[in-house]
Amino acid sequence: MCGISAVLCQDTCNSSCGDDSSSLGNQLSESLNLIQHRGPDARGEWASDDGKVHLGHVRLSIVDLSPQGHQPFHDSVNDVHAIVNGELYNDEYYRELLGGEYNFRSQSDCEIVLALYRHYGLSFVSHLRGEFALILWDARRKIFIGARDRYGVKSLYHSVVNNRLVVATEIKCFLPFGWKPEWDVQSLREGAWMIGSGSMFKGVQSVRPGHYIISKNFSPIREAAYWDVEYPDKRTPELRSEEEMIEGVRARLLDAVKVRLRADVPVGIYLSGGIDSSAVAGMVAHLVKEEGARLGNDDSHLLSRVKCYTVQFDKNSGADESDIAQRTAEWLGIDFHPVHVTEDVIAAKFEDTVWHSEFTMPDTNGIGKLAMAEVAHSHGSKVILTGEGSDEHFGGYKESSLDFLLENDPSWPGALSDAERAEIREKALALFAPGGVPIKSNLPESTRRMLNNCSTLSKLTVFATLPWSEWTDAYATASPETAQVESLDGRVRDAIANRWHPLHTSEYLLLRGYFCNIMLRYLGDNIDMVHNVETRPPFLDHHLTEYANGLPPSLKMNRSPDGSFITEKYILREAVAPFVTEELYKRTKKPYIGPANFQENGPFHKLILRLVSRENVEALGFVDWDQAQEHVRKAFQDKDGRSLRVAIFLGQIVVLSQRLGVAKATP
């Protein structure tokens, strides 16, 4: 787990580009200073002889703590150079396979990137198992590559600044190179920043999950996919038994957890009151006690040495799950550490959470993650296993039940009948329409057809709602749903319309939008690394996810025991039943959210009033002040939940504007 920054002088650079190497080196160093918290253990900077390529790396030492593991990595003939952020879990296999042709200089898992590139060429990325973002420079062939893991656990952004390609872990790294941030109003209005490679800022894009960017001979980059999520044809009958598939999920999840225990530093767990993180904790306890697995650098096999951390919101907040998490920890016999997050803490850490995540999410839950990382760091826990990614692969969102119930499931003989499906869908519509998933009647029919009537994108639009200034209407040329579905690859749209079951469409849209571009930023790596904590999500191991994607929709969501509604994550519950309490096995999913009821004139209200002031809102340029003011009033005086989300979103936008120095948007 580290931070990376790089510069490529493209062929549009002037003739003095290489001569300006010293200045570029200084800018690279300054960009690394902005993410020094990501890598406090070592720093490495390298420039090509002609000064056209600069690579920078800050290191958090996890595997191979010696100086030999420092980066950048260079091959033996000094042709290929690489910087890597992340963890790769199949390095031992490739060390043995390629040891005869490549001279490994360290025990770092990340060094296999060089060996794999020399062996497989551009196909090397497909052989990586883990969470990563990397940059590789082949000096002999003049090839520059930036790649990102399959689910976007690690971030990687790029932009062209002063005719130079800059690529880095975080957007703020572009500032020292002369980047002048501007709002992308069309992306904001249409919600395009939530899906695909777009962002809130003009000219800034992310490398999409499962993709790489490449420049040959200093030419402009192109992006290509090396992997994408896939699902079976919804009409293909499933021939495996339910028991076989339950065991298949269990075995792959156990393996995903086991490989993530490897580290030369202490390993802990983030534990909530849900089944996902509890299953990970239960499997860790099983592997340590029953199978003798080593927990990071601890080989005592004592469950009392397994530390778990839980956010403890105020008991009257409606968001606290620490009591359930404590019962789970006691049942497993592991060391439980609640992290109390009060309204004062939320107010105090709000701005830093936005600054480090570089994204907005109208919730305060990211502050809980930041507080947990701080406590974990104080206990010496440098690696943490988490439960992210389960809902997106096993039908974990209640809102997705609307899409699950759109069609029957001919792949599974025990699926709901048409009559049962219609009855339950009617109940689901009544449940969600008032305040859950927006049931939109004004979508263009062409968009409905592209989405095969799925409503997931309409649900996601709540994360992009602001009181817009009237002049921005000219930039809202399409509904958010239209803009987002049109950003997908044409083959994906064809699969949505003709091959995939609507539940799988819902999963895909969540994975490629909200999950990687919002949740994994505001609740993931960017936040955890503030306090030098690397998080590892076993549910995002592609060996497990590819298996889960092939499961029948009716084994992910199933009728509830009384037949009145839907049980989410059915097959996962069965797979992890031996490792969780009966309470969790039977518990209905409750998402990890922050408190949504704050006292008027309390610390959080005062913070929002300071951030969402007339001066600050008008400095944005694209938000209507009168509407913004009314939302803040309703959020804290009337306790209006929708207005609170808007007020939080506005506060986050203001923080980004001020800390990045974003220019005012104008017509």
PLY file of the C-alpha trace (Angstrom):
ply
format ascii 1.0
element vertex 667
property float x
property float y
property float z
element edge 666
property int vertex1
property int vertex2
end_header
0.00 0.00 0.00
1.62 3.19 -1.17
1.21 6.33 -3.23
2.46 6.97 -6.75
2.96 9.96 -9.04
4.42 10.10 -12.55
5.00 12.44 -15.49
5.36 11.67 -19.20
6.45 14.43 -21.57
4.35 13.69 -24.64
5.28 14.51 -28.22
3.35 17.79 -27.93
5.90 19.04 -25.39
8.27 21.74 -26.58
11.87 20.92 -27.29
12.98 21.97 -23.82
10.83 19.41 -22.06
13.73 17.12 -21.33
15.93 20.07 -20.40
13.40 21.00 -17.72
14.01 17.76 -15.85
15.16 19.48 -12.67
11.97 21.53 -12.45
9.84 18.46 -13.15
11.74 16.56 -10.47
10.93 19.27 -7.94
7.26 19.21 -8.93
7.20 15.43 -8.61
8.69 15.70 -5.14
6.05 18.25 -4.13
3.29 15.99 -5.44
4.62 13.16 -3.28
4.62 15.50 -0.27
0.83 15.78 -0.64
0.44 12.00 -0.23
3.33 11.37 2.15
0.84 9.88 4.65
0.29 7.02 2.21
3.92 5.99 2.43
5.77 7.12 5.53
8.36 4.31 5.42
10.33 5.19 2.27
10.38 7.44 -0.78
11.81 6.85 -4.24
12.12 9.17 -7.23
13.56 8.34 -10.66
13.93 10.15 -13.98
14.89 8.81 -17.39
18.19 9.99 -18.87
16.38 12.27 -21.31
14.21 13.72 -18.53
10.97 12.85 -20.31
9.75 10.31 -17.75
9.60 10.79 -13.98
8.37 8.18 -11.50
7.73 8.81 -7.80
6.71 6.48 -4.99
6.03 6.71 -1.25
6.00 3.38 0.56
4.05 1.84 3.40
6.05 -1.33 4.07
3.85 -4.40 4.39
5.67 -7.32 2.72
9.49 -7.30 2.81
10.29 -4.45 5.16
13.89 -4.21 3.93
15.32 -1.49 1.64
15.27 -4.04 -1.19
11.50 -3.59 -1.29
11.72 0.16 -1.92
10.50 1.49 -5.25
10.75 2.29 -8.14
11.69 -1.21 -9.28
14.16 -1.63 -12.16
14.97 -4.76 -14.11
18.53 -6.06 -14.40
19.26 -4.36 -17.75
17.64 -1.09 -16.65
15.07 -1.21 -19.44
11.83 -1.62 -17.48
10.87 0.51 -14.49
7.73 0.33 -12.34
5.96 1.84 -9.34
3.15 -0.11 -7.70
0.53 0.75 -5.09
-1.21 -2.24 -3.57
-0.87 -5.88 -2.65
-0.46 -8.85 -5.00
-1.36 -12.23 -3.56
0.11 -14.65 -6.13
3.70 -13.49 -6.08
5.09 -16.70 -4.59
3.68 -18.72 -7.51
5.23 -16.42 -10.09
8.54 -16.21 -8.26
8.83 -19.96 -8.63
7.55 -19.96 -12.21
9.71 -17.11 -13.50
12.70 -17.29 -11.16
14.82 -18.92 -13.86
14.42 -16.01 -16.27
14.14 -13.02 -13.98
16.54 -12.03 -11.22
14.35 -10.97 -8.27
16.09 -8.46 -6.03
13.58 -8.40 -3.17
10.85 -10.38 -1.47
8.29 -7.66 -2.22
5.09 -9.00 -3.76
4.98 -6.01 -6.10
8.24 -6.81 -7.87
6.50 -9.56 -9.85
5.08 -6.77 -12.06
8.46 -6.48 -13.82
8.88 -10.23 -14.22
5.35 -10.66 -15.56
5.74 -7.80 -18.03
8.96 -9.23 -19.41
7.34 -12.68 -19.70
3.83 -11.86 -20.92
4.16 -8.38 -22.44
1.00 -6.28 -22.35
-0.99 -9.27 -21.06
0.87 -9.12 -17.74
-1.95 -7.24 -15.98
-4.35 -10.19 -16.36
-2.03 -12.30 -14.20
-2.17 -10.02 -11.16
-4.34 -11.07 -8.22
-5.05 -8.36 -5.71
-5.72 -4.67 -5.26
-3.36 -2.43 -7.21
-2.61 0.63 -9.28
0.68 0.73 -11.15
2.77 2.63 -13.67
5.35 0.92 -15.86
7.86 2.46 -18.27
9.60 0.35 -20.93
12.52 2.58 -21.89
13.69 0.46 -24.81
10.29 0.38 -26.54
9.14 3.80 -25.25
5.93 2.35 -23.76
4.20 3.98 -20.77
1.46 1.98 -19.00
-0.87 2.85 -16.12
-3.14 0.05 -14.85
-5.77 -0.40 -12.16
-7.22 -3.45 -10.40
-10.46 -5.09 -11.50
-12.76 -3.35 -9.02
-10.98 -0.04 -8.51
-9.94 -0.59 -4.90
-6.88 1.55 -5.64
-7.35 4.89 -7.37
-5.41 6.14 -10.39
-6.11 9.49 -12.08
-4.63 11.17 -15.12
-4.67 14.57 -16.78
-2.65 16.61 -19.25
-1.06 19.65 -17.61
1.13 21.98 -19.64
1.36 19.37 -22.40
2.57 16.73 -19.97
0.69 13.60 -18.96
0.49 13.37 -15.18
-0.75 10.19 -13.49
-1.16 9.78 -9.74
-2.94 8.07 -6.89
-4.81 11.21 -5.86
-6.08 14.21 -7.83
-4.39 16.70 -5.49
-1.03 15.43 -6.77
-1.64 17.39 -9.99
-1.46 20.77 -8.23
2.36 21.09 -8.08
2.55 20.48 -11.85
0.50 23.61 -12.52
-3.00 22.12 -12.68
-5.71 24.79 -12.37
-8.90 23.01 -11.23
-12.19 23.85 -12.95
-15.61 22.34 -12.31
-17.00 20.16 -15.09
-20.56 21.46 -14.92
-21.96 19.07 -17.49
-20.50 16.09 -15.63
-21.98 17.42 -12.39
-25.43 18.08 -13.87
-25.69 14.73 -15.62
-24.03 12.71 -12.85
-21.43 11.42 -15.31
-18.72 11.64 -12.63
-20.40 8.74 -10.82
-19.85 6.14 -13.55
-17.09 5.47 -16.05
-13.87 7.47 -16.11
-15.19 11.00 -15.61
-14.73 13.27 -12.61
-16.08 16.54 -11.22
-13.16 18.42 -12.78
-12.46 19.34 -16.38
-9.71 17.28 -17.96
-9.33 14.88 -15.02
-10.16 11.24 -15.57
-9.63 7.99 -13.71
-8.27 4.80 -15.17
-11.38 2.64 -15.10
-11.33 -0.57 -13.04
-10.06 -3.50 -15.11
-8.43 -1.12 -17.61
-5.01 0.27 -18.48
-3.85 3.38 -20.30
-0.94 3.20 -22.71
1.25 5.66 -24.59
3.73 4.54 -27.23
6.58 6.81 -28.33
5.24 9.67 -26.20
1.95 9.81 -28.12
-1.43 10.63 -26.50
-2.77 7.79 -24.38
-5.46 5.32 -25.27
-7.38 3.21 -22.76
-8.07 -0.51 -23.10
-9.85 -3.13 -20.99
-8.05 -6.23 -19.78
-11.02 -7.52 -17.74
-14.68 -6.79 -17.14
-17.54 -8.17 -15.10
-19.56 -10.83 -16.92
-22.73 -12.78 -16.16
-24.32 -15.84 -17.77
-27.20 -15.74 -20.24
-30.36 -15.54 -18.14
-31.98 -18.33 -20.19
-29.23 -20.91 -19.55
-30.34 -23.57 -17.01
-28.11 -24.04 -13.97
-26.97 -27.67 -13.70
-25.08 -27.50 -10.40
-26.77 -28.36 -7.14
-27.41 -25.73 -4.48
-25.11 -27.58 -2.07
-22.29 -27.57 -4.62
-22.58 -23.83 -5.16
-22.73 -23.09 -1.43
-19.52 -25.05 -0.96
-18.01 -23.27 -3.99
-18.64 -19.87 -2.42
-17.37 -21.00 0.99
-14.11 -22.45 -0.37
-13.29 -19.41 -2.50
-14.06 -16.93 0.27
-11.91 -18.86 2.73
-9.05 -18.80 0.24
-9.53 -15.06 -0.40
-9.36 -14.40 3.36
-6.36 -16.69 3.84
-4.15 -15.07 1.20
-4.90 -11.65 2.69
-3.49 -12.67 6.07
0.02 -12.60 4.63
2.04 -9.62 5.86
5.23 -8.83 7.76
3.24 -6.50 10.05
0.21 -6.85 12.37
-3.17 -7.63 10.76
-6.61 -6.70 12.17
-10.29 -6.56 11.14
-12.96 -3.90 10.72
-16.11 -5.38 12.23
-19.62 -3.98 11.82
-22.98 -5.41 12.82
-23.46 -6.99 9.39
-22.88 -10.47 8.04
-20.10 -9.51 5.61
-17.39 -8.27 7.97
-18.57 -10.79 10.58
-18.04 -13.62 8.08
-14.53 -12.34 7.40
-13.84 -12.20 11.16
-15.26 -15.69 11.64
-13.13 -17.09 8.85
-10.01 -15.39 10.21
-10.71 -16.97 13.61
-11.23 -20.37 11.95
-8.03 -20.13 9.89
-5.92 -19.01 12.86
-7.30 -21.51 15.39
-8.23 -24.56 13.30
-5.82 -24.40 10.37
-2.82 -22.78 12.04
-2.71 -19.81 9.68
-0.34 -17.01 10.49
-1.96 -13.63 11.17
0.47 -11.20 9.58
3.65 -11.31 11.63
1.91 -13.07 14.56
2.26 -16.86 14.63
0.93 -17.36 18.16
-2.44 -18.72 16.86
-4.14 -17.04 19.82
-7.57 -15.61 19.02
-7.13 -13.06 21.79
-4.41 -11.50 19.59
-6.88 -10.87 16.74
-7.86 -7.19 17.02
-11.13 -5.92 15.56
-12.32 -2.32 15.36
-15.93 -1.13 15.30
-17.46 2.32 14.84
-19.59 3.20 17.85
-21.95 6.04 17.02
-24.05 7.53 19.83
-26.67 5.04 21.01
-29.54 7.39 20.20
-28.26 8.14 16.68
-30.07 5.25 14.99
-26.81 4.26 13.29
-24.94 2.37 16.01
-24.23 -1.35 15.55
-21.47 -1.75 18.10
-23.54 -3.94 20.45
-24.04 -6.59 17.77
-20.38 -6.37 16.75
-19.32 -6.84 20.38
-21.48 -9.96 20.68
-19.84 -11.34 17.55
-16.35 -10.60 18.88
-17.12 -12.27 22.21
-18.56 -15.33 20.41
-15.37 -15.62 18.36
-13.06 -14.83 21.26
-11.26 -11.98 19.50
-10.09 -8.63 20.88
-12.83 -5.99 20.50
-12.11 -2.25 20.21
-15.07 0.14 19.80
-14.25 3.55 18.35
-16.68 6.15 19.71
-17.65 8.70 17.05
-19.71 11.52 18.55
-21.23 14.52 16.80
-18.20 16.53 17.92
-15.93 14.01 16.18
-18.07 14.11 13.03
-17.84 17.88 12.89
-14.10 17.89 13.62
-13.17 15.30 10.98
-15.67 16.23 8.26
-13.39 18.47 6.20
-10.36 16.18 6.34
-12.51 13.25 5.26
-13.60 15.15 2.15
-10.08 16.39 1.38
-8.57 12.93 1.50
-11.38 11.10 -0.27
-11.60 13.79 -2.98
-15.20 12.77 -3.51
-18.62 13.52 -2.14
-21.10 11.17 -0.53
-24.10 12.68 1.26
-23.43 10.78 4.46
-21.19 11.05 7.51
-20.11 7.39 7.52
-16.70 8.14 5.98
-15.78 9.96 9.18
-16.33 6.72 11.09
-13.83 4.95 8.81
-11.29 7.72 9.36
-11.69 7.45 13.13
-11.28 3.64 13.02
-8.09 3.94 10.99
-6.67 6.35 13.54
-7.29 3.92 16.41
-6.03 0.92 14.42
-2.83 2.82 13.68
-2.38 3.65 17.37
-2.56 -0.09 18.14
0.03 -0.94 15.48
-2.46 -2.63 13.13
-1.03 -1.83 9.73
-3.24 -4.17 7.66
-7.02 -4.50 8.08
-9.44 -6.96 6.47
-12.84 -5.51 5.54
-16.23 -6.64 4.22
-16.69 -4.35 1.18
-17.90 -5.89 -2.06
-20.27 -8.53 -0.75
-23.51 -6.64 -1.43
-22.50 -5.93 -5.02
-21.94 -9.61 -5.81
-24.50 -11.46 -3.73
-27.64 -9.32 -4.11
-27.17 -7.43 -0.87
-29.16 -4.27 -1.56
-32.86 -4.34 -0.73
-33.38 -1.72 -3.42
-32.06 -4.19 -6.02
-35.03 -6.41 -5.24
-37.10 -4.23 -7.57
-34.83 -5.21 -10.44
-34.67 -8.84 -9.31
-38.47 -8.98 -9.43
-38.73 -7.48 -12.93
-38.36 -10.88 -14.64
-38.59 -14.53 -13.79
-35.43 -16.61 -13.43
-35.51 -19.52 -15.90
-32.00 -20.58 -14.86
-33.17 -22.03 -11.52
-36.01 -24.53 -10.98
-36.80 -23.21 -7.50
-37.29 -19.62 -8.65
-40.38 -17.58 -7.78
-43.44 -18.19 -9.90
-44.82 -15.31 -11.94
-47.68 -14.88 -9.47
-45.35 -14.85 -6.43
-43.00 -12.42 -8.16
-45.82 -10.02 -9.05
-47.21 -10.07 -5.52
-43.86 -9.37 -3.86
-42.92 -6.69 -6.41
-46.14 -4.81 -5.63
-45.14 -4.78 -1.95
-41.61 -3.66 -2.84
-42.89 -0.76 -4.94
-45.08 0.39 -2.06
-42.12 0.15 0.31
-39.54 2.00 -1.76
-41.48 4.56 -3.79
-42.06 7.14 -1.01
-38.45 7.64 0.05
-36.24 4.89 -1.30
-35.64 4.15 -4.96
-37.11 6.90 -7.13
-39.74 5.39 -9.40
-39.36 7.79 -12.32
-42.08 8.17 -14.91
-40.32 10.80 -17.03
-37.36 8.81 -18.31
-37.06 8.66 -22.11
-38.36 5.36 -23.43
-35.05 4.76 -25.21
-33.27 4.97 -21.84
-35.75 2.52 -20.30
-35.03 0.11 -23.12
-31.27 0.49 -22.75
-31.64 -0.29 -19.04
-34.24 -3.03 -19.60
-36.43 -1.10 -17.12
-33.92 -1.42 -14.26
-34.20 1.34 -11.65
-30.71 1.15 -10.10
-29.38 4.26 -11.84
-32.39 6.23 -10.62
-31.43 5.20 -7.10
-27.89 6.48 -7.63
-29.02 9.93 -8.75
-29.66 10.84 -5.10
-25.87 11.07 -4.76
-25.72 13.84 -7.38
-28.60 16.15 -6.42
-27.90 19.82 -5.76
-29.95 23.04 -6.01
-28.56 24.07 -9.39
-28.32 27.60 -10.72
-30.65 28.15 -13.66
-27.84 28.72 -16.16
-26.61 25.14 -15.65
-29.81 23.79 -17.23
-28.10 24.25 -20.60
-25.62 21.55 -19.56
-28.31 19.06 -18.55
-28.81 17.79 -22.07
-29.66 14.29 -20.85
-31.09 12.74 -17.72
-28.44 11.29 -15.38
-29.69 7.81 -16.22
-29.30 8.46 -19.95
-25.83 9.99 -19.62
-24.62 7.16 -17.44
-25.97 4.25 -19.47
-24.63 5.85 -22.66
-21.16 5.93 -21.08
-21.10 2.12 -20.94
-19.47 -0.04 -23.57
-21.92 -0.97 -26.33
-21.39 -4.67 -25.61
-22.48 -4.07 -22.02
-25.65 -2.29 -23.15
-26.39 -5.20 -25.47
-25.95 -7.66 -22.60
-28.24 -5.57 -20.38
-30.95 -5.50 -23.03
-30.73 -9.10 -24.20
-28.72 -11.48 -22.01
-28.39 -10.47 -18.38
-31.02 -10.95 -15.74
-32.06 -7.52 -14.32
-30.51 -8.37 -10.94
-27.16 -8.83 -12.65
-27.66 -5.56 -14.50
-28.24 -3.89 -11.13
-25.05 -5.43 -9.76
-23.04 -4.27 -12.77
-24.32 -0.69 -12.58
-23.56 -0.53 -8.87
-20.07 -1.96 -9.32
-19.09 0.31 -12.19
-20.62 3.45 -10.70
-21.47 4.10 -7.08
-19.18 1.38 -5.71
-15.85 2.19 -7.36
-16.28 5.94 -7.87
-17.93 6.90 -4.58
-17.97 4.19 -1.94
-14.41 2.93 -2.42
-13.15 6.51 -2.26
-15.21 7.97 0.58
-15.21 4.73 2.58
-12.08 3.06 1.29
-8.39 3.31 0.55
-8.07 7.11 0.46
-9.51 7.37 3.98
-7.76 4.37 5.52
-4.36 5.51 4.28
-4.60 8.85 6.10
-3.39 6.93 9.15
-1.11 4.47 7.31
-3.60 1.59 7.33
-3.89 -0.77 4.38
-7.35 -2.33 3.97
-7.86 -5.61 2.14
-11.36 -6.68 0.95
-11.59 -10.48 0.47
-14.99 -10.15 -1.21
-13.23 -8.37 -4.10
-10.95 -11.28 -4.95
-11.66 -12.00 -8.62
-11.47 -15.77 -8.10
-14.46 -15.42 -5.77
-16.32 -12.74 -7.72
-16.16 -14.56 -11.04
-17.73 -17.56 -9.33
-20.38 -15.42 -7.65
-21.25 -13.72 -10.93
-22.14 -17.10 -12.41
-24.67 -17.98 -9.69
-28.41 -17.97 -10.47
-30.12 -14.73 -9.40
-32.58 -16.78 -7.32
-29.76 -18.04 -5.11
-28.61 -14.50 -4.39
-32.07 -13.18 -3.60
-34.74 -15.59 -2.41
-38.17 -15.43 -0.83
-38.15 -14.70 2.89
-39.09 -17.56 5.23
-42.68 -16.29 5.54
-42.89 -15.76 1.76
-43.86 -12.10 2.08
-40.68 -10.46 0.84
-37.09 -11.08 -0.26
-34.10 -12.37 1.69
-30.92 -10.80 0.35
-27.60 -12.67 0.03
-29.26 -16.07 0.48
-26.38 -18.22 -0.78
-23.78 -16.19 1.09
-25.69 -16.68 4.34
-25.61 -20.44 3.78
-21.92 -20.40 2.85
-20.78 -18.49 5.94
-23.27 -19.98 8.42
-20.56 -22.02 10.24
-18.56 -18.83 10.91
-21.21 -16.39 12.18
-23.70 -16.22 15.03
-27.31 -17.26 14.51
-28.26 -13.65 15.17
-26.29 -12.51 12.13
-27.35 -15.44 9.98
-30.99 -14.39 10.41
-30.49 -10.62 10.52
-31.87 -8.40 7.76
-29.19 -6.28 6.14
-28.71 -2.78 7.48
-26.27 -0.64 5.50
-23.34 1.10 7.19
-24.54 4.69 7.41
-23.70 7.60 9.65
-26.10 9.46 11.94
-28.78 11.40 10.09
-30.35 13.35 12.95
-28.35 16.29 14.24
-29.41 18.84 16.82
-30.10 22.40 15.73
-27.21 24.72 16.65
-25.12 21.66 17.52
-21.53 21.19 16.36
-22.43 19.67 12.99
-25.10 22.28 12.24
-22.61 25.06 13.03
-20.06 23.46 10.71
-22.55 23.27 7.83
-23.62 26.89 8.44
-19.97 27.95 8.21
-19.31 25.95 5.05
-22.62 26.56 3.28
-22.51 30.34 3.59
-23.69 32.73 0.91
-20.11 33.70 0.08
-18.96 30.08 -0.26
-21.97 28.93 -2.27
-21.79 31.86 -4.69
-18.06 31.15 -5.13
-19.00 27.75 -6.58
-20.94 29.42 -9.36
-23.30 26.56 -10.20
-25.48 26.40 -7.05
-28.52 28.55 -6.27
-28.03 30.23 -2.89
-31.70 30.66 -1.96
-32.42 26.96 -2.47
-29.21 25.96 -0.68
-30.12 28.07 2.32
-33.59 26.52 2.48
-32.16 22.98 2.38
-29.89 23.73 5.33
-32.83 25.16 7.28
-35.04 22.15 6.58
-32.21 19.72 7.38
-31.73 20.94 10.92
-35.02 22.62 11.85
-37.49 20.29 10.12
-35.26 17.19 10.34
-35.83 16.58 6.62
-33.64 13.65 5.52
-33.42 14.61 1.85
-32.40 18.17 2.70
-29.75 16.86 5.11
-28.21 14.87 2.25
-28.17 18.01 0.10
-26.65 20.08 2.93
-23.88 17.51 3.45
-23.22 17.37 -0.30
-23.00 21.18 -0.42
-20.58 21.24 2.50
-18.38 18.65 0.80
-18.35 20.56 -2.50
-17.31 23.71 -0.66
-14.44 21.89 1.05
-13.14 20.59 -2.29
-13.50 24.04 -3.83
-11.54 25.75 -1.09
-8.79 23.21 -0.53
-8.13 22.55 -4.22
-8.59 26.18 -5.21
-11.25 25.45 -7.84
-12.18 28.38 -10.08
-15.75 29.67 -9.96
-17.93 28.10 -12.63
-19.49 30.62 -15.03
-21.97 30.34 -17.91
0 1
1 2
2 3
3 4
4 5
5 6
6 7
7 8
8 9
9 10
10 11
11 12
12 13
13 14
14 15
15 16
16 17
17 18
18 19
19 20
20 21
21 22
22 23
23 24
24 25
25 26
26 27
27 28
28 29
29 30
30 31
31 32
32 33
33 34
34 35
35 36
36 37
37 38
38 39
39 40
40 41
41 42
42 43
43 44
44 45
45 46
46 47
47 48
48 49
49 50
50 51
51 52
52 53
53 54
54 55
55 56
56 57
57 58
58 59
59 60
60 61
61 62
62 63
63 64
64 65
65 66
66 67
67 68
68 69
69 70
70 71
71 72
72 73
73 74
74 75
75 76
76 77
77 78
78 79
79 80
80 81
81 82
82 83
83 84
84 85
85 86
86 87
87 88
88 89
89 90
90 91
91 92
92 93
93 94
94 95
95 96
96 97
97 98
98 99
99 100
100 101
101 102
102 103
103 104
104 105
105 106
106 107
107 108
108 109
109 110
110 111
111 112
112 113
113 114
114 115
115 116
116 117
117 118
118 119
119 120
120 121
121 122
122 123
123 124
124 125
125 126
126 127
127 128
128 129
129 130
130 131
131 132
132 133
133 134
134 135
135 136
136 137
137 138
138 139
139 140
140 141
141 142
142 143
143 144
144 145
145 146
146 147
147 148
148 149
149 150
150 151
151 152
152 153
153 154
154 155
155 156
156 157
157 158
158 159
159 160
160 161
161 162
162 163
163 164
164 165
165 166
166 167
167 168
168 169
169 170
170 171
171 172
172 173
173 174
174 175
175 176
176 177
177 178
178 179
179 180
180 181
181 182
182 183
183 184
184 185
185 186
186 187
187 188
188 189
189 190
190 191
191 192
192 193
193 194
194 195
195 196
196 197
197 198
198 199
199 200
200 201
201 202
202 203
203 204
204 205
205 206
206 207
207 208
208 209
209 210
210 211
211 212
212 213
213 214
214 215
215 216
216 217
217 218
218 219
219 220
220 221
221 222
222 223
223 224
224 225
225 226
226 227
227 228
228 229
229 230
230 231
231 232
232 233
233 234
234 235
235 236
236 237
237 238
238 239
239 240
240 241
241 242
242 243
243 244
244 245
245 246
246 247
247 248
248 249
249 250
250 251
251 252
252 253
253 254
254 255
255 256
256 257
257 258
258 259
259 260
260 261
261 262
262 263
263 264
264 265
265 266
266 267
267 268
268 269
269 270
270 271
271 272
272 273
273 274
274 275
275 276
276 277
277 278
278 279
279 280
280 281
281 282
282 283
283 284
284 285
285 286
286 287
287 288
288 289
289 290
290 291
291 292
292 293
293 294
294 295
295 296
296 297
297 298
298 299
299 300
300 301
301 302
302 303
303 304
304 305
305 306
306 307
307 308
308 309
309 310
310 311
311 312
312 313
313 314
314 315
315 316
316 317
317 318
318 319
319 320
320 321
321 322
322 323
323 324
324 325
325 326
326 327
327 328
328 329
329 330
330 331
331 332
332 333
333 334
334 335
335 336
336 337
337 338
338 339
339 340
340 341
341 342
342 343
343 344
344 345
345 346
346 347
347 348
348 349
349 350
350 351
351 352
352 353
353 354
354 355
355 356
356 357
357 358
358 359
359 360
360 361
361 362
362 363
363 364
364 365
365 366
366 367
367 368
368 369
369 370
370 371
371 372
372 373
373 374
374 375
375 376
376 377
377 378
378 379
379 380
380 381
381 382
382 383
383 384
384 385
385 386
386 387
387 388
388 389
389 390
390 391
391 392
392 393
393 394
394 395
395 396
396 397
397 398
398 399
399 400
400 401
401 402
402 403
403 404
404 405
405 406
406 407
407 408
408 409
409 410
410 411
411 412
412 413
413 414
414 415
415 416
416 417
417 418
418 419
419 420
420 421
421 422
422 423
423 424
424 425
425 426
426 427
427 428
428 429
429 430
430 431
431 432
432 433
433 434
434 435
435 436
436 437
437 438
438 439
439 440
440 441
441 442
442 443
443 444
444 445
445 446
446 447
447 448
448 449
449 450
450 451
451 452
452 453
453 454
454 455
455 456
456 457
457 458
458 459
459 460
460 461
461 462
462 463
463 464
464 465
465 466
466 467
467 468
468 469
469 470
470 471
471 472
472 473
473 474
474 475
475 476
476 477
477 478
478 479
479 480
480 481
481 482
482 483
483 484
484 485
485 486
486 487
487 488
488 489
489 490
490 491
491 492
492 493
493 494
494 495
495 496
496 497
497 498
498 499
499 500
500 501
501 502
502 503
503 504
504 505
505 506
506 507
507 508
508 509
509 510
510 511
511 512
512 513
513 514
514 515
515 516
516 517
517 518
518 519
519 520
520 521
521 522
522 523
523 524
524 525
525 526
526 527
527 528
528 529
529 530
530 531
531 532
532 533
533 534
534 535
535 536
536 537
537 538
538 539
539 540
540 541
541 542
542 543
543 544
544 545
545 546
546 547
547 548
548 549
549 550
550 551
551 552
552 553
553 554
554 555
555 556
556 557
557 558
558 559
559 560
560 561
561 562
562 563
563 564
564 565
565 566
566 567
567 568
568 569
569 570
570 571
571 572
572 573
573 574
574 575
575 576
576 577
577 578
578 579
579 580
580 581
581 582
582 583
583 584
584 585
585 586
586 587
587 588
588 589
589 590
590 591
591 592
592 593
593 594
594 595
595 596
596 597
597 598
598 599
599 600
600 601
601 602
602 603
603 604
604 605
605 606
606 607
607 608
608 609
609 610
610 611
611 612
612 613
613 614
614 615
615 616
616 617
617 618
618 619
619 620
620 621
621 622
622 623
623 624
624 625
625 626
626 627
627 628
628 629
629 630
630 631
631 632
632 633
633 634
634 635
635 636
636 637
637 638
638 639
639 640
640 641
641 642
642 643
643 644
644 645
645 646
646 647
647 648
648 649
649 650
650 651
651 652
652 653
653 654
654 655
655 656
656 657
657 658
658 659
659 660
660 661
661 662
662 663
663 664
664 665
665 666
